[in-house]
Amino acid sequence: MVSVGGSIYISLEVLIAVGCCLGNVLVIWAVWRSGALNKPTFCLIVSLAVADFLVGAVAIPLAVIVDIHVKIPFYACLFISCVLIVPLQASVLTLLAIAVDRCLRVCIPF
């Protein structure tokens, strides 16, 4: 049985996950409709949106499963924790790539 605090936590996580997925789908759709995918910066932005969509669709639900202390075998928990890390790292590394791209655009404008 989930406590009141646990149900509030789960509902907030679901709200964050849905908002994350919807917002990133809008970003992907906007870049797709504008036809700006031939520029490297917009490819990186779409890549970040896809990585963040995976965070909302995969990582947040798995984090809820781990955090509410569901009884699962050790290797299943280890696998879930590893799968949880992959989209988060993809999102962070894509942010790093965007930062490097913007820095190079400022330092070397042509």
C-alpha positions as CSV (number, residue, x, y, z in Angstrom):
1,M,0.0,0.0,0.0
2,V,1.3,3.4,-1.0
3,S,1.2,6.2,1.7
4,V,-0.2,9.6,1.1
5,G,3.2,11.1,0.6
6,G,4.0,8.3,-1.9
7,S,0.9,9.0,-3.9
8,I,1.7,12.7,-4.1
9,Y,5.2,11.8,-5.2
10,I,3.9,9.5,-7.9
11,S,1.3,12.0,-9.1
12,L,3.9,14.7,-9.4
13,E,6.3,12.4,-11.2
14,V,3.5,11.4,-13.7
15,L,2.7,15.1,-14.2
16,I,6.4,15.9,-14.9
17,A,6.8,13.0,-17.2
18,V,3.7,13.9,-19.3
19,G,4.8,17.6,-19.5
20,C,8.3,16.5,-20.5
21,C,7.0,14.2,-23.2
22,L,4.5,16.7,-24.6
23,G,6.9,19.6,-24.6
24,N,9.6,17.7,-26.4
25,V,7.2,16.4,-29.0
26,L,6.3,20.0,-29.7
27,V,9.9,20.9,-30.1
28,I,10.5,18.0,-32.5
29,W,7.4,18.9,-34.5
30,A,8.3,22.6,-34.7
31,V,11.8,21.9,-36.0
32,W,10.4,19.3,-38.4
33,R,7.8,21.8,-39.7
34,S,10.2,24.7,-40.2
35,G,12.6,22.6,-42.3
36,A,15.6,23.7,-40.3
37,L,17.0,20.2,-39.9
38,N,19.8,20.8,-42.3
39,K,21.6,23.0,-39.8
40,P,23.8,21.3,-37.2
41,T,22.4,23.4,-34.3
42,F,18.9,22.3,-35.0
43,C,20.0,18.7,-35.3
44,L,21.5,19.0,-31.8
45,I,18.3,20.6,-30.5
46,V,16.2,17.7,-31.9
47,S,18.6,15.2,-30.4
48,L,18.2,16.9,-27.1
49,A,14.4,16.8,-27.4
50,V,14.5,13.1,-28.2
51,A,16.8,12.4,-25.3
52,D,14.6,14.4,-23.0
53,F,11.5,12.6,-24.4
54,L,13.2,9.3,-23.4
55,V,13.8,10.7,-20.0
56,G,10.1,11.4,-19.6
57,A,8.9,8.2,-21.2
58,V,11.4,5.7,-19.8
59,A,13.6,7.1,-17.0
60,I,10.9,8.8,-14.8
61,P,8.6,5.7,-14.7
62,L,11.6,3.5,-13.9
63,A,12.7,5.9,-11.2
64,V,9.2,5.7,-9.7
65,I,9.4,1.9,-9.7
66,V,12.8,2.0,-7.9
67,D,11.8,4.8,-5.5
68,I,8.6,3.2,-4.2
69,H,10.5,0.1,-3.2
70,V,8.8,-2.5,-5.3
71,K,10.1,-6.0,-4.5
72,I,12.1,-7.2,-7.5
73,P,15.1,-9.4,-7.8
74,F,18.6,-7.9,-7.5
75,Y,19.6,-8.2,-11.2
76,A,16.2,-6.7,-12.3
77,C,16.8,-3.7,-10.1
78,L,20.4,-3.4,-11.4
79,F,19.1,-3.6,-15.0
80,I,16.4,-1.0,-14.3
81,S,19.0,1.3,-12.7
82,C,21.3,0.9,-15.7
83,V,18.5,1.6,-18.2
84,L,17.5,4.6,-16.0
85,I,21.0,6.2,-16.4
86,V,21.3,5.9,-20.2
87,P,18.7,8.6,-21.3
88,L,19.9,10.9,-18.5
89,Q,23.5,10.7,-19.7
90,A,22.3,11.2,-23.3
91,S,20.5,14.3,-22.3
92,V,23.5,15.7,-20.4
93,L,26.0,14.9,-23.1
94,T,23.7,16.5,-25.8
95,L,23.6,19.6,-23.7
96,L,27.4,19.6,-23.6
97,A,27.5,19.2,-27.4
98,I,25.1,22.2,-27.8
99,A,27.3,24.3,-25.4
100,V,30.4,23.4,-27.4
101,D,28.7,24.2,-30.6
102,R,27.5,27.6,-29.3
103,C,31.0,28.4,-27.9
104,L,32.6,27.6,-31.3
105,R,30.0,29.7,-33.1
106,V,31.0,32.7,-30.9
107,C,34.7,32.1,-30.9
108,I,34.9,31.2,-34.6
109,P,32.0,33.0,-36.3
110,F,32.7,32.0,-39.9
